[in-house]
């Protein structure tokens, strides 16, 4: 990224003016500890910012399981809990929430049975075979399997064409014809994110209480987190980034309508702090100049 470039410039973010004007520390309304913008242990805003910070509504529940050695003040998990208070909960391991229906829960982790959201959607429609959630063996596609899958895809295309043709015959308007072809229903109701360094995350993932849950992987996205994990690629995301990109991929695959920025404010604090860090770096660089 070029110096001075804003990677969040294309997002529909609420104004940071209330954060900029918060020029002094105050206390958390619950624990009474000194805080600047929000309390990263109670997951609430300071009193001066209540009602001024955006809230985001999510289409499913998010559970964040935080490693006990993860420093609260350095984690971005709190951003999600504060900005989406109705839908995000944080648990410190070994506490793990109970799930009434594990088949409706996915965990974002590159496990051996992991699927992309696109593949999860295909499996929901019966177009993907060989990656069963209860098996950890890698799948090799045979010619017969490809022929069968291609046949189902052709059958689906024929069905869609038939529906569209029938709509045209009865004189339905174009908008109505488009609605006859629905996006697949979401095959999950809860999403688990693990908040820890990569070296710590396996301890949580291997917990017996998470065994059997479907793993989901994201596409590669470049992080803008200012605290890089040592010797790890730039596709290792901060927790709030991972939640945001999961939501974006979810919207593209399961909603299908043009994205309208509805989840962008999940990066409200993250983008603001990124700008503060960048500004500080630039000032230090100017001081070093001869």
RAKA-V357714 format. One line per field, one symbol per residue. ss: DSSP state (a for helix, b for strand, c for the rest). psi: psi as a letter, one per 20 degrees, with the letter a starting at -180 (. if undefined). burial: b if it has 9 or more other ideal C-beta (glycine too) atoms within 8 Angstrom, else e. A space follows every 50 residues. Layout:
ss = ???
psi = ???
burial = ???
//
This chain:
ss = ccccccccccccccccaaaacccccbbccccccbbccbbccccbbcaaac ccccccccccbbbbbbcccccaaaccaaaaaaaccccbbbbbcccccccc caaabbbbccccccbbaaaaaaaaccccccccccccccccccaaaaaaaa aaaaaaaaaaaaaaaaaaaccccaaaaaaccccccccccbbbbbbccaaa aaaaaccaaacccbbbbcccccccccccccccccccccaaaaaaaaaaaa aaaaaccccccccaaaaaaaaaaaaaaaaaaaaaaaaacc
psi = pqpipoijhiqnqqqjhhhginjqqbqpigijqpqghrpjhilqqqhiip iipqqppqirqpppopphippgiiqjhhgghhhmhiipqppppjppqqph nhijpqpoqlrijqqrhghhgghhjjipqimqijqjpqppprgggggggh ghghgggggghgghghhhhjkqqgghhhihnqqqqpjqiqppppnrrhhi hhgghjphiiqiqpqpqrrpqpqjpinqppkqrjjoqqghgggghghghg ghgighrppjjhihihjggghghghgggggghhhhhhhp.
burial = eeeeeeebeebebeebebbeebeeebebeeeeeebebbbbeebbbbeebe eebebbebebbbbbbbbeebeeeebbbbbbbbbbbebbbbbebeebeeee eeebbbbbbebebbbbbebbbbbbbebbeebeeeeeeeeeeeeebbebbe ebbeebeeebeebbeebbeeeeeeebbeebeeebebbbebbbbbbbeeeb bebbbebeebeebbbbbbeebebbbeebeeeeeeebbbbbbbbbbbbbbb bebbbeeeeeeebbbbbbbbbbbbbebbeeebeeeeeeee
//
